[in-house]
Amino acid sequence: MDPPTKRSQPRPKRPNFKRKGSRVGLDSNRKADHANAKKERFIQLMQQQRKTEQSKKAKRQMIAAKRQAREEKRMERNRAWRKLTKKGQPIMKERINYMLKELERMQ
């Protein structure tokens, strides 16, 4: 067997993590980076939540506006169809006027 050869260069020293003072310097940067990453993720999450809330709010407003328009249209139609003479006959003039308005809206 060959005798063990000596190293030409000394082995690089590893940091001693058992010593508290040496570890603080190494971990502090990692902790700061981790905290910054968490903060950035939190900010992105909050922005995403704001966007979704705004879109939901706009959608709710649009639905409410459509509902309001339907109710108004229904009330107008019921008003025209409800009118009767003293003897209980429908007033055709009101119904015809309502139908003409509907035709104008379609065009």
C-alpha positions in Angstrom: 0.0 0.0 0.0 1.0 3.5 -0.7 1.5 5.8 2.2 -1.1 8.5 2.6 -0.1 11.7 0.9 -0.2 15.1 2.5 -2.5 17.7 1.1 -0.9 20.5 -0.7 -3.6 22.9 0.5 -5.2 22.9 3.9 -8.8 21.9 4.1 -11.2 24.9 4.2 -12.7 25.6 7.7 -16.4 25.0 8.2 -18.3 27.4 10.3 -18.8 26.3 13.9 -22.6 26.4 14.3 -22.3 25.3 17.9 -20.9 28.7 18.8 -23.8 31.1 19.1 -22.0 34.2 18.0 -20.9 32.8 14.7 -24.4 31.5 13.8 -26.1 34.9 14.4 -24.4 36.5 11.5 -25.2 33.7 9.0 -28.8 33.3 10.0 -29.7 37.0 10.2 -29.6 37.5 6.5 -31.7 34.3 5.8 -34.3 35.4 8.3 -34.5 38.9 6.8 -34.8 37.4 3.3 -37.5 35.0 4.5 -39.4 37.8 6.2 -39.2 40.0 3.1 -40.5 37.1 1.0 -43.4 36.6 3.4 -44.2 40.2 3.3 -44.2 40.3 -0.5 -46.4 37.2 -0.7 -48.8 38.9 1.8 -48.9 42.1 -0.2 -49.6 40.1 -3.4 -52.4 38.2 -1.7 -54.0 41.4 -0.4 -53.9 42.9 -3.9 -55.5 39.8 -5.4 -58.2 39.9 -2.7 -58.9 43.6 -3.5 -59.3 42.8 -7.2 -61.7 39.9 -6.5 -63.7 42.0 -4.1 -63.9 44.8 -6.7 -65.0 42.4 -9.4 -67.6 40.8 -7.1 -68.9 44.3 -6.1 -69.2 45.3 -9.8 -71.0 42.1 -10.6 -73.5 42.5 -7.7 -74.2 46.1 -8.8 -74.8 45.0 -12.4 -77.2 42.2 -11.2 -79.0 44.7 -8.9 -79.4 47.2 -11.8 -80.9 44.5 -14.0 -83.3 43.3 -11.3 -84.4 46.9 -10.8 -85.0 47.4 -14.5 -87.1 44.1 -14.7 -89.2 45.2 -11.7 -89.9 48.6 -13.2 -90.8 47.1 -16.5 -93.1 44.6 -14.8 -94.8 47.4 -12.8 -95.4 49.4 -15.9 -96.9 46.4 -17.7 -99.1 45.6 -14.7 -100.3 49.2 -14.5 -101.4 49.1 -18.2 -103.1 45.7 -17.9 -104.8 46.5 -14.6 -107.0 49.4 -15.8 -110.6 48.5 -16.3 -113.8 50.3 -17.1 -116.7 50.7 -14.6 -118.3 47.5 -16.0 -115.0 45.5 -15.7 -114.0 45.6 -19.4 -110.2 46.2 -20.1 -109.2 49.6 -21.4 -107.6 48.7 -24.7 -106.1 52.1 -25.2 -103.7 51.6 -22.3 -102.7 48.2 -23.6 -102.2 49.4 -27.1 -100.0 52.3 -25.9 -97.9 49.9 -23.8 -97.4 47.6 -26.8 -96.4 50.6 -29.0 -93.8 51.6 -26.4 -92.5 48.0 -26.4 -92.1 48.1 -30.2 -90.3 51.4 -30.0 -87.9 50.0 -27.4 -87.1 47.0 -29.6 -86.0 49.3 -32.5 
